[in-house]
């Protein structure tokens, strides 16, 4: 059944709820627009349609007066905010942004003057797992044993430079505008976006790079004049710099076991025993050497995958009738005496 309250306006319903102390409906209108009529109708309806709480007239009028004062302030601000004022504000904002940009471009700070907080990752002599880190640009680096890498927590203005001592495999995030540089004690490796292995242990007198994808520039840093030259290495090739000799060279094939420290997969194809020992040392982080220099030139062929280093050394010894000796933490291969 309909009554006179069924056709009330939205404003009347809102005023009614307000006078009953219920939740404010957040309506804003012109307080002088038929205010008396609206309040009268709302007051008549109060307690009939919305009777969840008792009305408090004094408190209701106080709140209405406060809203009227706020509404008057809003109206005065809207009158002042004409189109000319809007255009002037936009113009001043554009001028301010342009001036700030000009200051930055006019005198950019030097990179050396920017305080950069450095991060350091360093592996131990015998890590149980390969250490993996992610650089600020998303590049991924895997670290071999006895390896240290320094890098900033943020690459300022896209300048991507890290320092490496040891061996690591890099998967560099591609950025043709900002080259990625690796600084070692004796060479600099520069790329745009690629994957490659860098071996630069301080005690090996050699820096070697094996490139899986992309291109790498290998530049020697030598204190004396030498024949070493800059090498541009495409995918599938390796390059090296011999520090003492001051020489550099490259090969159109990758080193067979450059990634064995990550995969524990080793392949020897008529490989001299001296090189076999170097691969096993780098893969398993052990001390292994050939006692007789002439024995180091003996070729060896075999494949190993996820095997214990002691087992591999015993297989090599039986194959060539060698004897295995231990002196402290060092393993020595020597000729067997019959």
C-alpha positions as CSV (number, residue, x, y, z in Angstrom):
1,X,0.0,0.0,0.0
2,X,1.4,3.4,-1.0
3,X,1.5,6.4,1.3
4,X,2.8,10.0,1.1
5,X,6.3,8.8,2.2
6,X,6.7,6.4,-0.7
7,X,7.4,9.2,-3.2
8,X,9.9,11.2,-1.1
9,X,12.8,12.8,-2.9
10,X,16.3,11.4,-2.4
11,X,17.3,14.6,-0.6
12,X,14.4,14.2,1.9
13,X,15.4,10.6,2.6
14,X,19.0,11.7,3.1
15,X,18.0,14.5,5.5
16,X,15.8,12.2,7.4
17,X,18.6,9.7,7.9
18,X,20.9,12.5,8.9
19,X,18.5,13.9,11.6
20,X,18.1,10.4,13.0
21,X,21.8,10.3,13.7
22,X,22.4,7.6,11.1
23,X,25.5,7.3,8.7
24,X,26.0,10.4,6.6
25,X,25.2,9.9,3.0
26,X,27.9,12.4,1.9
27,X,25.5,14.5,-0.2
28,X,26.6,18.1,-1.0
29,X,24.0,20.6,-2.4
30,X,23.2,24.2,-2.3
31,X,22.1,24.9,1.3
32,X,19.9,27.8,0.2
33,X,18.0,25.7,-2.4
34,X,14.6,25.1,-0.9
35,X,16.3,24.3,2.4
36,X,13.2,25.1,4.5
37,X,10.9,22.9,2.5
38,X,13.4,20.0,2.5
39,X,14.0,20.2,6.2
40,X,10.3,20.4,7.0
41,X,9.5,17.3,4.9
42,X,12.5,15.5,6.3
43,X,11.5,16.4,9.9
44,X,8.0,15.1,9.3
45,X,9.3,11.8,7.9
46,X,12.0,11.4,10.7
47,X,11.1,8.5,12.9
48,X,8.6,7.1,10.4
49,X,10.6,5.7,7.5
50,X,14.0,5.7,9.3
51,X,13.6,4.9,13.0
52,X,16.6,2.8,13.8
53,X,17.8,5.5,16.3
54,X,16.1,8.4,18.1
55,X,16.5,11.8,16.5
56,X,18.5,14.5,18.4
57,X,17.3,17.9,17.1
58,X,20.0,20.0,18.8
59,X,22.8,17.8,17.5
60,X,21.2,17.6,14.1
61,X,21.0,21.4,13.7
62,X,24.6,21.8,14.8
63,X,25.8,19.4,12.2
64,X,23.7,21.0,9.5
65,X,25.2,24.4,10.3
66,X,28.7,22.9,10.1
67,X,28.0,21.5,6.7
68,X,26.5,24.8,5.5
69,X,29.8,26.6,6.5
70,X,31.9,24.0,4.6
71,X,29.6,24.2,1.6
72,X,30.0,28.0,1.5
73,X,33.8,27.7,1.5
74,X,33.5,25.2,-1.4
75,X,31.3,27.6,-3.4
76,X,33.6,30.6,-2.8
77,X,36.6,28.5,-4.0
78,X,34.7,27.4,-7.1
79,X,33.9,31.0,-8.0
80,X,37.5,32.0,-7.7
81,X,38.7,29.0,-9.8
82,X,37.9,30.4,-13.2
83,X,39.5,29.5,-16.6
84,X,42.1,32.2,-16.4
85,X,43.3,30.9,-13.1
86,X,43.5,27.4,-14.5
87,X,45.6,28.4,-17.5
88,X,47.9,30.5,-15.3
89,X,48.5,27.5,-12.9
90,X,49.2,25.2,-15.8
91,X,51.6,27.7,-17.3
92,X,53.5,28.1,-14.1
93,X,53.7,24.4,-13.6
94,X,55.2,23.8,-17.1
95,X,57.7,26.6,-16.6
96,X,58.8,25.1,-13.3
97,X,59.2,21.6,-14.7
98,X,61.2,22.9,-17.7
99,X,63.5,24.9,-15.5
100,X,64.2,21.9,-13.2
101,X,64.9,19.7,-16.2
102,X,67.3,22.3,-17.7
103,X,69.3,22.4,-14.4
104,X,69.7,18.6,-14.4
105,X,70.8,18.4,-18.1
106,X,73.0,21.5,-17.9
107,X,75.3,20.1,-15.2
108,X,74.9,16.4,-14.7
109,X,76.9,15.0,-11.7
110,X,79.9,12.9,-12.6
111,X,79.5,9.2,-11.9
112,X,82.5,9.3,-9.6
113,X,80.8,11.9,-7.5
114,X,77.7,9.8,-6.9
115,X,77.8,7.8,-3.6
116,X,77.1,4.2,-4.7
117,X,76.6,1.5,-2.2
118,X,78.5,-1.6,-3.3
119,X,77.4,-5.2,-2.8
120,X,79.8,-8.1,-2.5
121,X,79.3,-11.8,-3.2
122,X,82.1,-14.2,-2.4
123,X,82.3,-18.0,-2.4
124,X,84.3,-20.3,-0.2
125,X,86.9,-22.8,-1.3
126,X,84.5,-25.8,-1.4
127,X,80.9,-24.6,-1.9
128,X,78.3,-27.4,-1.7
129,X,76.3,-25.6,-4.5
130,X,77.0,-23.1,-7.2
131,X,76.3,-19.6,-5.9
132,X,73.7,-17.7,-8.0
133,X,73.0,-14.0,-7.7
134,X,70.8,-11.5,-9.7
135,X,72.3,-8.1,-10.5
136,X,70.2,-4.9,-10.4
137,X,69.5,-5.0,-14.2
138,X,68.2,-8.6,-14.0
139,X,71.5,-10.2,-15.2
140,X,72.2,-13.6,-13.6
141,X,75.6,-14.6,-12.4
142,X,76.8,-18.1,-11.2
143,X,80.0,-18.1,-9.2
144,X,82.6,-20.9,-9.0
145,X,84.7,-21.6,-5.9
146,X,87.1,-19.0,-4.6
147,X,85.3,-16.3,-6.6
148,X,84.5,-12.7,-5.6
149,X,82.3,-10.2,-7.5
150,X,81.6,-6.6,-6.6
151,X,78.6,-4.7,-8.0
152,X,76.6,-1.6,-7.1
153,X,73.2,-2.1,-5.6
154,X,71.8,0.2,-8.3
155,X,73.3,0.8,-11.8
156,X,73.4,4.6,-11.9
157,X,72.2,6.0,-15.3
158,X,72.4,2.5,-16.8
159,X,76.2,2.2,-16.3
160,X,76.7,-1.5,-15.8
161,X,80.1,-2.3,-14.4
162,X,81.1,-5.2,-12.0
163,X,84.4,-6.4,-10.7
164,X,85.4,-10.1,-10.8
165,X,88.1,-12.2,-9.3
166,X,87.8,-15.9,-10.0
167,X,85.4,-17.6,-12.3
168,X,81.7,-17.0,-13.2
169,X,79.1,-17.6,-15.8
170,X,77.1,-14.6,-16.9
171,X,73.7,-14.3,-18.5
172,X,73.6,-10.6,-19.2
173,X,70.2,-8.8,-19.7
174,X,70.1,-7.3,-23.2
175,X,70.5,-3.5,-23.3
176,X,71.9,-2.2,-26.6
177,X,72.2,1.3,-25.1
178,X,74.1,0.4,-22.0
179,X,77.0,-2.1,-22.4
180,X,77.8,-4.5,-19.6
181,X,81.4,-4.5,-18.4
182,X,83.4,-6.9,-16.2
183,X,86.6,-5.7,-14.9
184,X,89.3,-8.2,-13.8
185,X,92.9,-7.6,-12.7
186,X,94.2,-8.1,-16.2
187,X,91.4,-7.7,-18.7
188,X,88.0,-6.1,-19.3
189,X,85.1,-8.0,-20.8
190,X,82.4,-5.9,-22.5
191,X,79.0,-7.2,-23.8
192,X,75.5,-5.9,-24.8
193,X,73.5,-9.0,-24.0
194,X,74.8,-12.5,-24.0
195,X,75.8,-15.6,-22.0
196,X,79.5,-16.5,-21.4
197,X,82.0,-17.9,-18.9
198,X,84.9,-15.8,-17.6
199,X,87.8,-17.4,-15.8
200,X,90.2,-14.9,-14.2
201,X,91.7,-16.4,-11.1
202,X,94.6,-14.2,-9.9
203,X,97.0,-17.2,-9.5
204,X,96.5,-18.7,-13.0
205,X,98.3,-16.0,-15.1
206,X,95.4,-16.2,-17.6
207,X,92.1,-14.7,-18.4
208,X,89.8,-16.9,-20.6
209,X,86.3,-16.3,-22.0
210,X,84.0,-18.9,-23.6
211,X,81.0,-17.3,-25.4
212,X,77.8,-19.3,-25.6
213,X,75.5,-16.6,-27.2
214,X,76.0,-13.0,-28.4
215,X,79.3,-11.3,-28.8
216,X,82.0,-10.4,-26.3
217,X,84.9,-7.9,-26.5
218,X,88.0,-9.0,-24.5
219,X,90.4,-6.1,-23.8
220,X,93.8,-6.6,-22.1
221,X,94.9,-4.4,-19.2
222,X,98.7,-4.7,-19.3
223,X,101.2,-2.5,-17.6
224,X,103.9,-3.0,-20.2
225,X,103.9,-2.9,-24.0
226,X,103.1,-6.3,-25.5
227,X,101.6,-8.1,-28.4
228,X,98.2,-8.7,-26.7
229,X,95.4,-7.3,-28.7
230,X,91.7,-6.7,-28.3
231,X,89.6,-9.7,-29.2
232,X,86.0,-9.7,-30.6
233,X,84.5,-13.1,-29.7
234,X,81.3,-14.3,-31.4
235,X,79.1,-17.1,-30.1
236,X,80.8,-20.5,-30.1
237,X,84.3,-19.2,-29.7
238,X,86.8,-18.6,-26.9
239,X,89.5,-16.2,-26.3
240,X,92.3,-15.8,-23.8
241,X,95.0,-13.4,-22.5
242,X,98.3,-14.7,-21.0
243,X,99.4,-12.1,-18.6
244,X,103.1,-12.8,-18.2
245,X,103.7,-13.5,-21.9
246,X,101.6,-10.5,-22.8
247,X,99.8,-12.5,-25.5
248,X,96.2,-13.0,-26.5
249,X,94.6,-15.6,-28.8
250,X,91.3,-17.1,-29.7
251,X,89.8,-20.4,-31.0
252,X,86.8,-21.1,-33.1
253,X,85.6,-23.7,-30.7
254,X,84.7,-23.6,-27.0
255,X,86.8,-25.2,-24.4
256,X,85.4,-28.8,-23.9
257,X,85.0,-28.5,-20.1
258,X,84.6,-24.7,-19.4
259,X,81.2,-25.3,-17.8
260,X,82.1,-28.6,-15.9
261,X,82.1,-26.7,-12.6
262,X,78.3,-26.1,-13.1
263,X,77.3,-29.4,-14.7
264,X,79.8,-32.0,-13.2
265,X,80.0,-33.4,-16.8
266,X,83.6,-33.9,-18.0
267,X,84.8,-34.9,-21.5
268,X,88.4,-35.8,-22.3
269,X,89.4,-36.5,-26.0
270,X,93.1,-37.2,-26.1
271,X,93.6,-34.5,-23.5
272,X,97.1,-34.2,-21.9
273,X,97.1,-35.4,-18.3
274,X,98.4,-32.0,-17.2
275,X,95.2,-30.4,-18.6
276,X,93.1,-33.3,-17.1
277,X,94.4,-32.4,-13.7
278,X,93.6,-28.7,-14.2
279,X,90.0,-29.5,-15.2
280,X,89.5,-31.8,-12.2
281,X,90.9,-29.1,-9.9
282,X,88.6,-26.5,-11.3
283,X,85.5,-28.8,-11.2
284,X,85.9,-30.4,-7.8
285,X,88.1,-27.8,-6.1
286,X,90.9,-30.2,-5.1
287,X,94.7,-30.0,-5.4
288,X,96.0,-32.5,-8.0
289,X,99.2,-32.6,-9.9
290,X,101.5,-34.8,-12.0
291,X,104.8,-35.6,-10.4
292,X,106.8,-36.1,-13.7
293,X,106.6,-33.4,-16.4
294,X,106.8,-36.0,-19.2
295,X,103.8,-37.8,-17.7
296,X,101.8,-34.6,-18.1
297,X,102.0,-34.9,-21.9
298,X,100.4,-38.4,-22.0
299,X,96.9,-38.2,-23.7
300,X,93.8,-39.4,-22.0
301,X,90.3,-40.1,-23.3
302,X,87.2,-40.6,-21.2
303,X,83.8,-39.2,-20.2
304,X,82.5,-38.7,-16.6
305,X,79.2,-37.4,-15.3
306,X,78.3,-36.7,-11.7
307,X,81.0,-38.9,-10.3
308,X,83.1,-38.6,-7.2
309,X,86.6,-37.1,-7.9
310,X,88.3,-39.9,-6.0
311,X,86.7,-42.5,-8.3
312,X,87.8,-40.5,-11.4
313,X,91.4,-40.2,-10.2
314,X,91.6,-44.0,-9.5
315,X,90.2,-44.7,-13.0
316,X,92.9,-42.5,-14.6
317,X,95.6,-44.2,-12.4
318,X,94.5,-47.7,-13.4
319,X,94.3,-46.8,-17.1
320,X,97.9,-45.5,-17.2
321,X,99.4,-47.7,-14.5
322,X,100.0,-44.8,-12.2
323,X,100.3,-44.5,-8.4
324,X,98.1,-42.2,-6.3
325,X,99.9,-40.5,-3.4
326,X,98.6,-37.9,-0.9
327,X,100.6,-35.2,0.8
328,X,98.5,-33.2,3.1
329,X,95.5,-32.0,1.1
330,X,97.3,-32.5,-2.2
331,X,96.9,-35.6,-4.5
332,X,99.9,-36.6,-6.6
333,X,100.0,-38.9,-9.7
334,X,103.3,-40.6,-10.3
335,X,104.6,-43.6,-12.2
336,X,104.0,-47.0,-10.5
337,X,107.2,-48.9,-9.6
338,X,106.8,-52.6,-10.6
